[in-house]
Amino acid sequence: MLRNLLTRAPIRIGALLLAGTMALASCSSAPAGGESNGNGKALAAVKVLENPKAYQGPSTAALATAGINPVAKNPPASLPATVTDAQGEEVTVADNSRILPLDLYGTTSRIVFDLGLGENVVGRDTSTSFDEAADLPLVTQNGHELNAEAILQIAPTVIITDSSLGPWDVIEQVRQAGVPVVTLDSSRSLATTAEMIKTVAQALGVPEQGEKLAERTSGEIAAMTEQIARIAPEGDRRLRMLLLYARGQSGIYYIFGKDSGADSLITSLGGIDVATEIGWEGMRPMTDEAMVDAAPDLVIMMTGGLESLGGVDGIAASVPALAHTPAGQNRRIVDMADSDLLSFGPNSAAVLEALSVAVYAPEPASAE
C-alpha cells in the first residue's frame, strides 16, 4: 500500500520519510532529522575545483546562515481570511494570535517567521530547529509523531500543516475541537516554493507580506542558480547526480527521480539528474540494476540516512551496487541535514549554495 502511494505522480514524500525517520528515531537518542547549522561558506568565498569529476572523498553541505530574515515585524492581519486548502476544504481563519505550523522539514515554521509572525507561533515540530524557535514547546514525539495532548495544551488558534506528519487522526481530533486546520500540498520543489509561501500568508491574513517573501525567495533562487551555472562544468564534464534516501535500520532505500523535487534541486546545481535520465519517476525503491544503470558521479543523501548506514564505509557494504558506479569508486557522497535538503522554503537559495560548495568546492580541495 505504501509503495503504491509513493509511486504516484505528483509524489507525496511525507509518508515514506515519516516512516523512515520514526524508525531511525526509535533506534537512536539523537533527534531525527538533524539540525540546521550556519557554519558553511558562501559560494563566492571558495575556490572551485577545476575538475569536479576527479574529486575523491565525501563532503557535507552546511548552510552559510540558518537564521530567519523576516520581511516585516508583526504585520497587521486582515482577518477573517478564507482559503481552499490542498484537501479541497474551505477553511476560515479568524485569529492568528496562536499559530502552530507543522511539517516534516520545519519549512512552514520558517515561512511564518519570515512573514514576520514569529511572535505568534506557540509550538514547533522536531525539524523546526532554527534558533529563533528553539524555546517553543515541542508537539512531536518519537521523531516526527504528532502528540494531540501537547497540541491542545498550547491552544492554537490555527494550524498550518501538510500530510507529511502523522498520525492524521491527531489532526482530525484537533480539527474537531474547533481549531481551523489549513492543509498545504506536501508535494515540494523549487518551482512550488513561492506558491506555498503565498498560500500560508493568505491563510494568516498577511497576503502582502506573502507576495514580498515569495518574490524575494524566487529572486534569490534565480540569482543563486545563475551563480552556480557560472561555475558548474558544461557538456560531458557535468556531474551525473542522484539523490538516495536511506534508513539503514529499516532497510529502506529509495531513489528520487522526476517530479520528486530532487530533480529540480539537481538541475539547479548544474548537474544531470540521472534518475530522470533512466526513466525513474517520483520516488521508488532502489534496485541494484537502477543504481548501476544510473552510473552517478555523485550521490546526495540526508545526513541522518548516511549515519544510519554507518557513514560512507557503511553504505559501501549496504549498497554493493554503488561500487560499480563512479560515485562509489570515488567515495563521492554529499550529505546535508535532513531538515534542510528537501525543505524548499524561504532558505532554498541558501540550500542550493551550501550544496554547490560541497559539490564544486569541497574541503580539502585536492581533486587533481
Backbone torsions as a table, in degrees:
resi	resn	phi	psi	omega
1	MET	NA	-46.2	177.8
2	LEU	-60.9	-42.7	-178.6
3	ARG	-63.3	-40.6	179.0
4	ASN	-63.0	-39.7	179.0
5	LEU	-63.4	-41.9	-172.8
6	LEU	-77.9	-16.9	-179.0
7	THR	-94.4	3.3	175.3
8	ARG	-78.4	156.6	173.4
9	ALA	-123.5	134.7	1.9
10	PRO	-71.5	148.3	-172.4
11	ILE	-74.8	142.3	172.9
12	ARG	-107.4	105.8	-170.7
13	ILE	-85.5	-16.5	-170.5
14	GLY	-60.4	-43.7	-173.5
15	ALA	-60.3	-45.1	-179.4
16	LEU	-67.1	-46.1	-176.8
17	LEU	-65.5	-37.0	176.8
18	LEU	-61.9	-46.6	-179.8
19	ALA	-61.0	-42.7	-177.9
20	GLY	-70.0	-43.9	-178.2
21	THR	-69.5	-34.4	176.7
22	MET	-67.7	-38.2	177.3
23	ALA	-64.4	-39.8	178.6
24	LEU	-65.9	-42.6	-178.3
25	ALA	-62.9	-34.4	-178.0
26	SER	-69.8	-16.5	-179.2
27	CYS	-103.9	0.8	-174.5
28	SER	-147.3	149.8	176.6
29	SER	-86.8	-8.1	179.2
30	ALA	-74.2	149.0	178.7
31	PRO	-61.5	130.2	177.5
32	ALA	-66.0	135.3	177.0
33	GLY	101.2	-23.0	-179.6
34	GLY	73.0	178.6	-177.3
35	GLU	-122.9	149.8	173.5
36	SER	-68.5	155.5	173.3
37	ASN	-142.7	160.9	-178.6
38	GLY	-115.9	36.4	-175.7
39	ASN	-101.1	7.3	-177.9
40	GLY	-79.4	179.0	-179.1
41	LYS	-114.1	150.0	177.0
42	ALA	-73.1	146.1	-178.8
43	LEU	-60.2	-36.4	-178.3
44	ALA	-68.6	-14.5	-174.5
45	ALA	-103.0	6.4	-175.8
46	VAL	-117.0	160.6	176.7
47	LYS	-94.0	122.0	-176.5
48	VAL	-82.1	140.7	178.1
49	LEU	-61.6	142.4	175.5
50	GLU	-73.2	-33.9	-178.7
51	ASN	-137.5	85.3	-177.4
52	PRO	-58.7	-28.4	-179.6
53	LYS	-67.2	-24.4	-176.9
54	ALA	-88.4	-8.3	-176.7
55	TYR	-68.0	140.4	178.7
56	GLN	-121.3	134.0	176.7
57	GLY	117.2	156.2	-179.2
58	PRO	-80.0	166.7	174.4
59	SER	-152.7	156.9	-179.3
60	THR	-117.1	133.1	177.7
61	ALA	-88.7	124.8	179.8
62	ALA	-127.2	132.7	-179.7
63	LEU	-61.0	139.0	175.7
64	ALA	-68.2	-32.1	174.5
65	THR	-147.4	140.8	-178.3
66	ALA	-115.1	1.3	-176.6
67	GLY	-76.9	166.6	178.0
68	ILE	-87.7	164.2	-178.8
69	ASN	-145.3	80.8	-173.4
70	PRO	-63.0	144.8	176.0
71	VAL	-84.5	-11.0	179.3
72	ALA	-155.9	171.9	175.9
73	LYS	-124.7	115.1	179.9
74	ASN	47.5	57.6	-178.7
75	PRO	-65.6	143.3	176.5
76	PRO	-66.1	140.8	-177.5
77	ALA	-101.4	144.6	174.0
78	SER	-99.7	95.9	-175.6
79	LEU	-126.8	153.3	5.0
80	PRO	-73.3	153.2	176.7
81	ALA	-122.4	135.9	180.0
82	THR	-118.1	127.8	179.5
83	VAL	-131.5	155.1	171.2
84	THR	-100.8	117.7	-172.5
85	ASP	-86.1	-175.1	-174.6
86	ALA	-67.0	-17.9	177.3
87	GLN	-93.6	6.5	179.4
88	GLY	80.9	8.5	-179.5
89	GLU	-86.8	135.8	173.4
90	GLU	-87.0	115.7	-173.8
91	VAL	-118.6	131.3	177.1
92	THR	-108.9	125.9	178.1
93	VAL	-108.1	119.0	-177.7
94	ALA	-104.4	-13.8	-173.2
95	ASP	-148.5	121.4	177.7
96	ASN	-112.2	22.4	-176.6
97	SER	-74.1	-19.3	-179.6
98	ARG	-137.5	86.9	-174.0
99	ILE	-94.4	135.6	173.6
100	LEU	-121.8	100.4	178.1
101	PRO	-92.3	134.1	-174.5
102	LEU	-139.9	130.6	166.3
103	ASP	-169.0	174.0	-171.0
104	LEU	-64.0	-28.3	-173.9
105	TYR	-110.5	0.2	-176.4
106	GLY	75.4	12.3	-177.2
107	THR	-66.7	-43.3	-178.1
108	THR	-62.4	-39.6	177.1
109	SER	-61.2	-44.3	-179.5
110	ARG	-63.0	-39.1	178.1
111	ILE	-61.3	-47.5	-178.5
112	VAL	-61.0	-43.8	178.3
113	PHE	-64.4	-41.7	-178.6
114	ASP	-72.8	-18.6	172.3
115	LEU	-75.4	-12.0	-179.5
116	GLY	97.1	11.7	-177.1
117	LEU	-106.7	22.1	-177.3
118	GLY	-58.9	-33.6	-179.4
119	GLU	-68.9	-14.3	179.6
120	ASN	-92.5	-6.2	-177.9
121	VAL	-80.3	130.1	-172.9
122	VAL	-112.4	-4.3	179.5
123	GLY	-161.7	171.9	-178.0
124	ARG	-146.0	161.3	171.6
125	ASP	-97.0	173.7	-176.4
126	THR	-58.9	-35.5	-174.3
127	SER	-81.6	-9.5	175.8
128	THR	-80.3	89.5	-169.1
129	SER	-115.3	4.1	178.7
130	PHE	-72.5	153.6	-169.2
131	ASP	-57.1	-38.1	-175.1
132	GLU	-62.8	-20.4	-178.6
133	ALA	-109.4	4.0	-170.7
134	ALA	-61.1	-30.1	-175.7
135	ASP	-90.6	0.7	179.6
136	LEU	-74.4	146.8	178.6
137	PRO	-64.7	141.5	-178.5
138	LEU	-86.6	133.3	-179.5
139	VAL	-113.5	10.6	174.9
140	THR	-117.6	154.7	-180.0
141	GLN	-140.3	163.4	179.3
142	ASN	50.2	44.9	-178.0
143	GLY	97.5	-95.7	-175.3
144	HIS	-128.5	29.0	-178.2
145	GLU	-88.8	123.1	-179.7
146	LEU	-67.4	142.0	-179.9
147	ASN	-116.8	109.9	-175.4
148	ALA	-60.3	-42.7	-178.7
149	GLU	-62.0	-43.2	-180.0
150	ALA	-64.5	-37.1	179.5
151	ILE	-67.6	-46.9	-177.2
152	LEU	-68.1	-29.1	-180.0
153	GLN	-64.2	-32.6	-178.1
154	ILE	-89.4	-0.7	172.5
155	ALA	49.7	61.7	178.5
156	PRO	-69.2	148.2	175.1
157	THR	-95.5	-11.6	175.3
158	VAL	-161.2	142.3	175.6
159	ILE	-118.7	130.2	173.9
160	ILE	-112.6	119.4	-175.0
161	THR	-149.4	-175.2	171.3
162	ASP	-140.8	-167.2	-176.3
163	SER	-92.2	15.4	-175.8
164	SER	-83.6	-15.0	177.7
165	LEU	-115.1	152.1	-178.8
166	GLY	-151.9	-175.2	1.4
167	PRO	-70.7	146.9	-175.9
168	TRP	-66.4	-22.1	176.2
169	ASP	-57.4	-30.7	178.7
170	VAL	-64.7	-44.1	178.5
171	ILE	-62.6	-42.6	178.9
172	GLU	-63.3	-38.4	179.0
173	GLN	-63.0	-43.2	179.5
174	VAL	-68.0	-39.5	178.1
175	ARG	-61.8	-41.7	179.2
176	GLN	-67.0	-21.6	176.9
177	ALA	-79.4	-1.1	175.0
178	GLY	102.4	5.7	-179.4
179	VAL	-88.4	123.5	176.5
180	PRO	-62.6	132.4	179.6
181	VAL	-122.4	118.7	176.6
182	VAL	-101.6	117.6	-177.6
183	THR	-98.7	123.9	178.3
184	LEU	-90.0	161.4	173.7
185	ASP	-71.9	126.9	-178.1
186	SER	-83.6	-3.6	173.6
187	SER	-74.5	122.5	-173.8
188	ARG	-125.5	145.0	171.3
189	SER	-163.4	172.1	176.6
190	LEU	-60.7	-33.5	-176.6
191	ALA	-70.8	-24.2	-177.2
192	THR	-96.2	-3.1	-173.9
193	THR	-60.2	-49.1	-176.7
194	ALA	-61.4	-42.1	-179.1
195	GLU	-65.4	-38.4	178.2
196	MET	-63.6	-42.1	178.6
197	ILE	-60.2	-45.6	-178.3
198	LYS	-66.7	-35.6	178.3
199	THR	-64.0	-45.1	178.5
200	VAL	-61.6	-44.4	-178.8
201	ALA	-63.5	-41.6	179.3
202	GLN	-63.1	-42.0	-179.3
203	ALA	-64.4	-31.6	-177.4
204	LEU	-94.2	5.0	174.8
205	GLY	79.4	20.7	179.2
206	VAL	-128.0	58.1	-175.6
207	PRO	-62.0	-32.2	-179.7
208	GLU	-63.9	-43.6	177.8
209	GLN	-66.1	-32.9	177.4
210	GLY	-64.0	-42.2	177.8
211	GLU	-62.4	-42.5	-179.8
212	LYS	-63.5	-46.2	-178.2
213	LEU	-67.8	-39.8	178.9
214	ALA	-63.8	-43.5	179.7
215	GLU	-64.4	-43.2	179.2
216	ARG	-62.9	-45.3	-178.5
217	THR	-63.4	-45.4	179.6
218	SER	-62.4	-39.9	178.5
219	GLY	-64.7	-40.5	179.2
220	GLU	-66.4	-40.4	178.2
221	ILE	-62.8	-45.7	-179.5
222	ALA	-62.5	-43.4	-179.2
223	ALA	-65.1	-41.9	-179.3
224	MET	-69.6	-39.4	177.3
225	THR	-60.6	-39.1	177.5
226	GLU	-66.6	-40.5	178.9
227	GLN	-64.1	-41.1	178.7
228	ILE	-65.5	-39.8	-179.2
229	ALA	-60.2	-28.5	-179.2
230	ARG	-73.8	-21.7	-177.7
231	ILE	-111.6	-13.4	-179.1
232	ALA	-75.1	141.7	177.6
233	PRO	-63.1	159.2	179.6
234	GLU	-117.1	166.2	175.1
235	GLY	59.8	-135.2	-177.5
236	ASP	-67.5	-12.6	-178.8
237	ARG	-87.8	-6.3	177.2
238	ARG	-62.8	141.9	-179.4
239	LEU	-79.1	133.9	174.0
240	ARG	-86.6	116.3	-172.6
241	MET	-117.4	152.2	178.5
242	LEU	-144.3	137.8	175.6
243	LEU	-101.8	120.1	-178.8
244	LEU	-112.6	123.7	175.1
245	TYR	-99.1	129.4	-177.7
246	ALA	-142.2	145.5	168.8
247	ARG	-137.0	100.2	-170.6
248	GLY	-58.4	-43.7	-177.2
249	GLN	-63.6	-27.3	-178.5
250	SER	-98.1	-5.3	-178.2
251	GLY	67.2	31.6	-178.3
252	ILE	-98.7	124.8	177.3
253	TYR	-138.8	115.1	-179.4
254	TYR	-127.4	142.0	173.3
255	ILE	-101.7	132.5	178.4
256	PHE	-93.7	125.7	-178.2
257	GLY	-122.1	-143.4	-176.4
258	LYS	-61.6	135.6	178.3
259	ASP	67.7	18.6	176.6
260	SER	-94.7	-10.3	-172.8
261	GLY	99.3	-36.0	179.2
262	ALA	-63.8	-32.0	-179.4
263	ASP	-63.4	-41.0	179.3
264	SER	-68.6	-34.2	178.4
265	LEU	-65.3	-47.0	-176.7
266	ILE	-66.7	-44.1	179.9
267	THR	-66.8	-33.7	176.7
268	SER	-68.6	-23.6	176.1
269	LEU	-82.8	1.3	180.0
270	GLY	80.8	13.1	-178.5
271	GLY	-99.1	173.5	174.3
272	ILE	-100.1	121.7	178.1
273	ASP	-78.7	97.9	-172.3
274	VAL	-73.2	-22.6	176.3
275	ALA	-65.5	-43.8	175.7
276	THR	-64.1	-38.9	-178.8
277	GLU	-59.4	-36.1	-179.1
278	ILE	-92.6	9.8	175.1
279	GLY	87.5	18.5	-179.3
280	TRP	-81.8	117.1	-179.5
281	GLU	-108.2	140.0	179.8
282	GLY	64.0	-135.5	-177.0
283	MET	-129.2	119.8	-174.7
284	ARG	-134.1	154.7	179.3
285	PRO	-58.0	135.3	179.4
286	MET	-67.5	141.9	169.3
287	THR	-122.8	154.7	178.2
288	ASP	-60.0	-39.3	-178.7
289	GLU	-62.9	-43.1	-179.7
290	ALA	-64.4	-40.5	179.9
291	MET	-63.0	-45.2	-179.1
292	VAL	-67.4	-42.5	179.4
293	ASP	-63.3	-36.9	-179.3
294	ALA	-67.2	-35.0	178.0
295	ALA	47.7	55.7	-178.0
296	PRO	-69.7	146.8	170.3
297	ASP	-82.5	-23.1	-174.0
298	LEU	-151.0	137.6	177.9
299	VAL	-115.4	129.4	177.6
300	ILE	-100.1	135.1	-178.8
301	MET	-140.3	159.6	169.3
302	MET	-76.1	142.4	-178.0
303	THR	-58.1	-43.7	179.8
304	GLY	-61.2	-38.3	178.6
305	GLY	-67.1	-42.5	178.7
306	LEU	-64.1	-41.8	179.1
307	GLU	-64.8	-33.9	-179.1
308	SER	-67.0	-19.1	178.2
309	LEU	-95.4	-3.4	-177.4
310	GLY	89.7	27.3	178.1
311	GLY	78.4	-164.8	-176.5
312	VAL	-63.3	-38.4	177.1
313	ASP	-64.5	-37.9	-179.1
314	GLY	-68.5	-38.6	-179.3
315	ILE	-69.0	-28.9	176.8
316	ALA	-62.3	-35.3	179.3
317	ALA	-81.4	-36.1	-176.3
318	SER	-77.5	-31.8	-178.7
319	VAL	-124.1	77.1	-176.6
320	PRO	-57.2	-29.2	-178.9
321	ALA	-62.7	-24.9	-179.5
322	LEU	-61.0	-30.0	-179.7
323	ALA	-64.6	-18.3	-179.6
324	HIS	-94.8	14.8	178.3
325	THR	-120.6	157.0	175.2
326	PRO	-57.6	-36.8	179.6
327	ALA	-62.0	-44.2	179.1
328	GLY	-67.4	-42.1	-179.1
329	GLN	-65.4	-31.6	179.2
330	ASN	-99.2	3.9	-177.9
331	ARG	53.4	39.3	-172.9
332	ARG	-92.5	80.7	178.9
333	ILE	-115.6	127.3	175.2
334	VAL	-111.5	121.7	179.0
335	ASP	-114.2	155.9	178.4
336	MET	-147.7	149.7	-178.6
337	ALA	-49.6	136.5	-177.0
338	ASP	-54.5	-39.8	-175.8
339	SER	-76.1	-8.1	-179.1
340	ASP	-105.6	-41.5	-165.2
341	LEU	-54.0	-48.7	-177.4
342	LEU	-116.5	33.1	-176.1
343	SER	-73.1	-36.0	176.3
344	PHE	48.8	52.1	179.1
345	GLY	-123.2	-155.3	-178.6
346	PRO	-61.2	-18.8	179.1
347	ASN	-98.6	21.8	-177.5
348	SER	-59.0	-39.2	179.9
349	ALA	-64.7	-37.1	178.5
350	ALA	-67.7	-35.1	176.4
351	VAL	-64.8	-45.8	177.5
352	LEU	-60.3	-42.0	-179.9
353	GLU	-62.8	-46.2	-179.7
354	ALA	-61.3	-43.2	178.9
355	LEU	-65.4	-40.4	-178.6
356	SER	-64.7	-36.3	176.5
357	VAL	-65.1	-44.1	179.8
358	ALA	-65.3	-31.3	-178.2
359	VAL	-82.9	-46.1	-170.0
360	TYR	-106.1	-10.9	179.1
361	ALA	-145.3	51.5	-178.8
362	PRO	-69.7	161.7	175.7
363	GLU	-113.2	138.8	-6.3
364	PRO	-75.3	140.7	-177.7
365	ALA	-82.9	77.7	-176.1
366	SER	-129.3	59.0	-175.0
367	ALA	-80.3	-20.9	-171.8
368	GLU	-81.0	NA	NA
